[in-house]
């Protein structure tokens, strides 16, 4: 079964890349990604650019509307994801707990819907 681990954190809680903490977090992500690949559970995963790069699209009354930024204003923002191919939710949760952001943010785990 495939599960997506959505990685959320606030800007305030996220270590900045140019700090020792940010560099350590980057190394931790490289290590955990290698682990997921070695264990054969990683289908895909990527980091996202910041919300300042987002564009939201909606269609209302037949008209396409776009606006800069995310759809909702929230303290925690989606920063990336992993997709795991594992046997159970428990296994997906075990891998999600290894994601470095789980120490200061939130990891949401959801099964991917299968359409027959």
MARMARVEX-859560 format. One line per field, with one value per atom (N, C-alpha, C): residue number from 1; x, y, z; atom name. Coordinates in steps of 0.001 Angstrom, whole numbers, plus 500000, padded with zeros to 6 digits. Layout:
% MARMARVEX-859560
num <- c(NUM_...)
east <- c(X_...)
north <- c(Y_...)
up <- c(Z_...)
atomo <- c(CA_...)
This chain:
% MARMARVEX-859560
num <- c(1_1_1_2_2_2_3_3_3_4_4_4_5_5_5_6_6_6_7_7_7_8_8_8_9_9_9_10_10_10_11_11_11_12_12_12_13_13_13_14_14_14_15_15_15_16_16_16_17_17_17_18_18_18_19_19_19_20_20_20_21_21_21_22_22_22_23_23_23_24_24_24_25_25_25_26_26_26_27_27_27_28_28_28_29_29_29_30_30_30_31_31_31_32_32_32_33_33_33_34_34_34_35_35_35_36_36_36_37_37_37_38_38_38_39_39_39_40_40_40_41_41_41_42_42_42_43_43_43_44_44_44_45_45_45_46_46_46_47_47_47_48_48_48_49_49_49_50_50_50_51_51_51_52_52_52_53_53_53_54_54_54_55_55_55_56_56_56_57_57_57_58_58_58_59_59_59_60_60_60_61_61_61_62_62_62_63_63_63_64_64_64_65_65_65_66_66_66_67_67_67_68_68_68_69_69_69_70_70_70_71_71_71_72_72_72_73_73_73_74_74_74_75_75_75_76_76_76_77_77_77_78_78_78_79_79_79_80_80_80_81_81_81_82_82_82_83_83_83_84_84_84_85_85_85_86_86_86_87_87_87_88_88_88_89_89_89_90_90_90_91_91_91_92_92_92_93_93_93_94_94_94_95_95_95_96_96_96_97_97_97_98_98_98_99_99_99_100_100_100_101_101_101_102_102_102_103_103_103_104_104_104_105_105_105_106_106_106_107_107_107_108_108_108_109_109_109_110_110_110_111_111_111_112_112_112_113_113_113_114_114_114_115_115_115_116_116_116)
east <- c(500844_500000_500891_500424_501208_500626_501530_501172_501991_501351_502067_502297_503530_503890_504084_503150_503192_503912_504880_505766_505377_504945_504508_505391_505691_506407_506194_506364_506284_507667_507685_508964_509782_509085_509791_510495_509888_510448_511509_511501_512416_513807_514837_516204_516549_517186_517589_518786_518772_519782_521209_521406_522766_523238_522563_522987_523505_524271_524709_523532_522437_521261_520635_520586_520032_520880_522197_523097_522942_522763_522563_521244_520202_518921_519044_519770_519987_520684_521723_522433_521498_520657_519699_518719_518275_517373_518072_519315_520050_520177_520455_520624_519309_518217_516944_516434_516661_516273_517041_518336_519144_518604_518212_517647_516369_515472_514222_514499_515486_515850_516459_517364_517989_516963_515965_514925_513906_513988_513094_511664_511449_510084_509776_510785_510566_510141_508942_508455_508941_508769_509243_509236_509807_509839_510522_510042_510630_510338_511207_510972_510247_509486_508775_509406_509331_509734_508793_509171_508358_507017_506099_504749_504761_505813_505884_505991_506305_506387_505088_504124_502883_501940_501179_500080_498866_497754_496518_495599_494985_494072_492692_491677_490280_489445_488403_487426_486121_485624_484369_483502_482270_481332_481945_482705_483298_484532_484974_486154_487309_488474_489678_490267_490474_491085_492414_493417_494700_495077_495773_496289_497611_498456_499744_499549_500354_500341_499485_499514_498758_497268_496473_495014_494611_495259_494913_496125_495866_496916_496994_498106_498286_499673_499846_501159_502124_501655_502491_502174_503225_503064_503646_503053_503538_504899_505902_507262_507798_507133_507600_506824_507263_506548_507451_507050_507585_506388_506538_505553_506252_505661_506197_505315_505937_505223_505556_504614_504842_503630_503751_502698_501540_501801_500764_500924_499866_499926_501004_501096_502119_503518_503788_505101_505291_504248_504326_504592_503945_504150_505561_506094_507471_508454_508265_509148_508893_507653_507332_507999_508083_508714_510207_510806_512235_512494_511460_511627_512072_513197_513742_512764_511863_510917_509967_509840_508944_509372_510622_511126_510617_510157_509687_508452_508019_506843_505859_505141_504118_504245_504115_504088_502690_501980_500652_500803_500288_500393_499006_498893_497617_497840_496922_497021_496638_497290_496895_495664_494732_493476_493731_493203_493336_491992_491991_490774_490863_489880_489861_489138)
north <- c(498825_500000_501240_502297_503530_504568_505251_506313_507550_508713_509975_510568_510967_511677_513142_513991_515416_516117_516937_517549_519010_519342_520701_521281_522569_523274_524772_525489_526952_527496_528662_529301_529560_529934_530247_529019_527862_526642_525980_526285_525627_526243_525413_525950_526547_527680_528338_527600_527458_526663_527124_528423_528954_528956_528208_528079_526657_526436_525069_524100_524569_523718_523368_524339_524115_523146_523280_522358_520940_520820_519502_518897_519720_519227_518726_519458_519043_517683_517527_516238_515128_515444_514466_514040_514996_514662_513784_514079_513248_511812_511689_510366_509593_510256_509539_509168_510023_509698_508476_508423_507246_505995_506122_504983_504489_505428_505044_504319_504806_504176_502787_502687_501401_500372_500811_499909_499572_500259_499974_500442_501427_501900_503238_503934_505269_505187_505708_505815_507139_508214_509537_510455_511616_512616_513863_514996_516270_517338_518335_519545_520536_521418_522455_523809_524679_526067_526672_527800_528463_528941_529223_529653_530958_531734_532970_532674_531443_531035_530381_530190_529488_530381_529748_530387_529484_530061_529313_529529_528446_528499_528044_528809_528452_528789_528024_528368_528670_529884_530339_530922_530427_530903_530836_529760_529563_530385_531201_532046_531509_531433_531003_532185_531990_533020_532486_533321_532956_534023_533585_534557_534044_534973_534618_534083_533109_532586_531348_530790_529567_529868_528807_528946_529433_528923_529307_529869_530729_531262_530371_529720_528865_529085_528737_528867_527832_526583_525545_525440_525295_525248_523951_523477_522272_522555_521776_522007_520902_519761_518649_517395_516299_515041_513855_512707_511418_510543_509651_508600_507281_506522_505218_504104_503012_501799_500762_500560_499696_498782_497852_496870_497389_498393_498796_500250_500780_502125_502187_501159_501156_501318_500649_500773_502177_502731_504100_505094_504897_505791_505672_504465_504260_505043_504985_505752_507251_507657_509079_509672_508899_509383_509629_509066_509280_510596_511230_512476_513575_514249_515232_516300_516751_517801_517350_516043_515561_516066_516531_517037_518436_519191_520556_520939_520062_520327_519182_518923_517890_517075_515767_514886_514273_514546_513966_512778_511620_510411_510024_509840_509452_508378_507395_506415_507060_506622_507089_506306_506995_506367_505598_504395_503561_503519_503928_503869_502648_501794_500583_500853)
up <- c(500000_500000_500000_499358_499295_500235_500916_501857_501536_501680_501525_502904_503139_504368_503991_504430_504143_505279_504944_505933_506132_507350_507684_508789_508682_509751_509573_510650_510571_510224_509607_509287_510546_511625_512866_513455_513300_513895_513012_511725_510793_510879_511110_511116_509752_509749_508509_507910_506592_505891_506173_506329_506496_507952_508803_510200_510431_511503_511802_511972_512580_512760_511414_510517_509185_508376_508496_507810_508353_509674_510278_509805_509731_509246_507804_506962_505575_505535_506356_506418_506913_507891_508407_507313_506493_505391_504358_504053_503093_503623_504920_505531_505566_505940_506036_504641_503657_502291_501800_502095_501733_502417_503671_504412_503750_503396_502745_501425_500671_499409_499644_500601_500924_501374_502147_502632_501537_500405_499287_499476_500361_500622_499963_499482_498930_497470_497183_495813_495233_496002_495597_496803_496627_497673_497163_497596_497189_498217_498234_499018_498109_498708_497958_498229_497243_497461_498493_499052_500070_499532_500453_500059_499264_499383_498607_497107_496739_495337_494849_495731_495379_494584_493708_493010_493179_493552_493766_492569_492086_490945_491407_491018_491293_490062_489865_488830_489541_489336_489939_488830_488738_487715_486316_486055_484742_484463_485411_485212_486048_485429_486135_486882_488179_489022_489526_489531_490135_491151_492170_493139_493687_494042_494614_496015_496366_497722_497869_499057_499329_499476_499421_499538_500919_501950_503317_504035_504964_505823_507053_507238_508404_508968_510219_510841_510260_510151_509558_508067_507262_505822_505275_504179_503528_502915_503326_502844_501967_501947_501122_501436_500838_501024_500700_501168_500743_500418_499462_499229_499507_500420_500812_500256_499867_499484_500547_501473_502636_502837_503762_504007_504860_505717_506668_507089_507692_508265_509347_510171_511227_510652_509537_508905_508334_507719_507197_508318_509458_510604_511159_511149_511623_510752_509438_508544_508668_508804_508941_510180_511250_512488_512302_511255_510976_510259_509729_508974_509942_509652_510592_511061_510223_510606_511702_511919_512976_514350_514484_515767_516100_515085_515352_514539_513664_512843_512967_511882_511867_510592_510715_509550_509482_508418_508210_507267_507660_506850_506361_505037_504444_503400_503351_502262_500940_499870_498538_498119_497564_497136_495845_495774_494580_493878_492612_491812_490903_491014_490169_488864)
atomo <- c(N_CA_C_N_CA_C_N_CA_C_N_CA_C_N_CA_C_N_CA_C_N_CA_C_N_CA_C_N_CA_C_N_CA_C_N_CA_C_N_CA_C_N_CA_C_N_CA_C_N_CA_C_N_CA_C_N_CA_C_N_CA_C_N_CA_C_N_CA_C_N_CA_C_N_CA_C_N_CA_C_N_CA_C_N_CA_C_N_CA_C_N_CA_C_N_CA_C_N_CA_C_N_CA_C_N_CA_C_N_CA_C_N_CA_C_N_CA_C_N_CA_C_N_CA_C_N_CA_C_N_CA_C_N_CA_C_N_CA_C_N_CA_C_N_CA_C_N_CA_C_N_CA_C_N_CA_C_N_CA_C_N_CA_C_N_CA_C_N_CA_C_N_CA_C_N_CA_C_N_CA_C_N_CA_C_N_CA_C_N_CA_C_N_CA_C_N_CA_C_N_CA_C_N_CA_C_N_CA_C_N_CA_C_N_CA_C_N_CA_C_N_CA_C_N_CA_C_N_CA_C_N_CA_C_N_CA_C_N_CA_C_N_CA_C_N_CA_C_N_CA_C_N_CA_C_N_CA_C_N_CA_C_N_CA_C_N_CA_C_N_CA_C_N_CA_C_N_CA_C_N_CA_C_N_CA_C_N_CA_C_N_CA_C_N_CA_C_N_CA_C_N_CA_C_N_CA_C_N_CA_C_N_CA_C_N_CA_C_N_CA_C_N_CA_C_N_CA_C_N_CA_C_N_CA_C_N_CA_C_N_CA_C_N_CA_C_N_CA_C_N_CA_C_N_CA_C_N_CA_C_N_CA_C_N_CA_C_N_CA_C_N_CA_C_N_CA_C_N_CA_C_N_CA_C_N_CA_C_N_CA_C_N_CA_C_N_CA_C_N_CA_C_N_CA_C)
